[in-house]
Amino acid sequence: MAFIAETPPARAQGELKQAYAMVERSVAGATNTHLIRALSASPAAMQRLVRRWELTMWVGDVPRAERELAASLTSRLLGCSY
């Protein structure tokens, strides 16, 4: 199993602190997930991931419940726990 060093939001500084703030504004509580904290080594990657979430899950005419269902089904089919 791989290990990725994480910097928690409480210890973040500079660009990482700004990235965590952007994540919290976009998806409240997301900074508590390992998926987000694993990206703490690359604040730019963290911000890109959250921006993709915004574009795919919160923008557009398709109801959010349908988007969540499609995302869950895709994750299940691909064997992804996220």
Secondary structure by P-SEA (a helix, b strand, c coil): cbbbbbbccccccaaaaaaaaaaaaccccccccaaaaaacccaaaaaaaaaaaaaccccccccaaaaaaaaaaaaaaacccc
